[in-house]
């Protein structure tokens, strides 16, 4: 019984999930979180974070310890004779060194790493923005296709009513058999158009699921959004949008950070012209043992002295040292000078990249505003055309009922009205996307 209940509850829960419809905000949030390109760039940023930590840790001293063992065998000369010299030696040392002066190289390297981290973060935001725009466009395309399905459903219902009416009038002998045949054919065409519209919805949902990188797409659907039929003209100025875009868009900020990084790298390279002062300290001791004898030598009375033990020698031989090292660059084949020139070239490249990004952004904003103005004019024209074709269809329907026009004329009028309705929806959603794009460049998040 418990197993049956578990299965039933599981199926019910799956049904609820299948009925969930995604909002635009949910689609965008999911896409930027799971997109592989975003994840890859986040790894790149982690590398830049590590480089920054490495640069910061260079302020700390370097500490090293060493232990050495050495064994030697052989003869050693002693005046005109030689003696056996077999010995074992051991040494232990620990030392530390720290950079005292290098004309701010460490601080400048840290600043450069910070700019690289900023640029990496802005790169991630740029990719997220690109994905968000793709999601928004495909989302609106899906909504448009759903509206076209509604138009096709209405057209199909009207064609069905026309067929039913023609069938009755033909049976009573008021109209010819060709009328009911044409009405049935018109109904079949509308059903075909409806099926095509439904397939287009499925195709656009599939494309959106692909952008989201969903593994399961068959039950995927989006929320229905009511779009106001009365649209107003956009009041944006290209200059106003551009000023906001230059301040908000991450690709501009990334290019600016890379300019600062290149300039700081030049400063880092120039520090190679200056001396470097390093301080070092250390302690150490050693042990030595003559393998062929236990005598370490003779005292003043000529008596042999025994070698001290290991720990005693470590204690007796313990010593400390300290020092300052000044490295003054004099000549390195002009390599530093060439490296500085290369850094300045990289500065120019970074500045050119910023100009390119601004130019691309300016063209995108101008294109978005042109599309918004054009789509609004197309929308107004489509609305007027829809009103006219609707009136023409109503007159055609009345004329057909009165027997003054043929069913062919009525079908043409209905097709014209359906096409006009589709044009209105197309223009409406195109205009809506243009407005969302301008808002997006102005720093306003994508929502519906």
C-alpha positions, 0 to 999 in steps of 0.5 A: 500500500505504501509503495502504491501511495508513493507512486501516486504521489510521485506521479502527481508531483511530476504532473505539477512540475510538467504544468509549471510555466517559466517566466522570462526572469526565471529563464534568464536566471537559469540560463546564466547559472547553467550556461557552460560558457559562463562556467568556463569564464568563472574558472578563468576568473578564479585563476585571476583571483589566484594570481592576485593572492600570489601577488599579495603574498610576495610581501611576505618573507621567503623562508627555506630550510636545508639539511645536507649529508656528505661522506668522503673517502681517500688520502689527504696530503700532510706535508711530505706524507699523506694520511687517511681522510675518511669523514662524514659531515652533516649540516642544517641551515634555515634562512629567510629573505625579504624584499625591502625596496624595488621601486614599488614593484610588488604594489604595482603588480598587485594593482595590475592583478586587481584590474585583471580580476575586474576585467574577468568579472566584467567578461562574465557579465558580458556573456550573461548579457548576451545570453539574456538577450538571446533568451528574451528574443526567443521568449518573445518569439514564443509568445508571438507564435502563441498569439498566432495560434490564437488567431488561427484558432479563431479563423478555424472556428469561423471556417467551421461555422461557414462550413456548417452554414453552407452544408445546411443551405446546400441540403435545402437547395439554396446553394450549389454543391460547390459552395459546401465543397469550397467551405470544407476546403477553406476549413481544411486550410485553416486547420492546416494553418492552425497545425502549422502555428502549433508546430511553430510554438513547439519549435520556438519552445524547443529552441528556447529549451536549447538555449537554456540547455535543458535536458528535458524539453517536452514538458517545457512551457512559458508563461502567457504574458498579456501585452497591451494592444495600445502601444506608445512611441518610445521617448528614448534619445540615442545620446541618453541611452549611450551615456547610460550604456557607457556607464553600465555595460560590462564590455565597456568596463572590461575594456577600461579595466584592461587599459588600467591593467596595461598601464600598470604593467608598464609601470611594473616593467619600468621597475626593472631599471631600478635597484633591488634591495633584499635583506636576509637572515639565517642560522645554521650548524654542522657536525663532522666525524672522522671515520678512520679515527675517533681523534679530533686532534691534539691538545697543547700537551700533545694528547689526543682529543676525542671527537665531540658527539653529534648533539654537542657539535651541533651546539658548539657549531651553531651560528647566525648570519644576516646581510643586505644585498643590493642588485643594481641593473647596469646593462641587460642588452636593452631588453628592459627598454624593449619590454617597456615599449611592448607594454606601451604597445599593449596599452594602445591595443587596450585603448583601441579595444575600448574604442571598438567596444564603444563603436559596436555599442553605439551601433547597437543602440542606434540600431535598436532605436531605429528598429523601435521607431520603424517597428512602431510605425509598422505597428500603427500601419498594421493596426490600420490595415487590420481595422480595414480588413476586418471591416472588409471581411464583415461586409463580405460576410454580409454580402455573401449572406445576402447572395451578392458575393461568392464564398471565394470572395468571403474566404479571401476577405477572411484570409486577409484579416487573419494575415493582418492580425498576424502582422499586428502581432508581429509588429507588436512583439518586434516593437516590444523587443526593441523597447526592451533592448533599449531599456537593457542598454540603459541598465534596466533588467529584462522583464515582461 
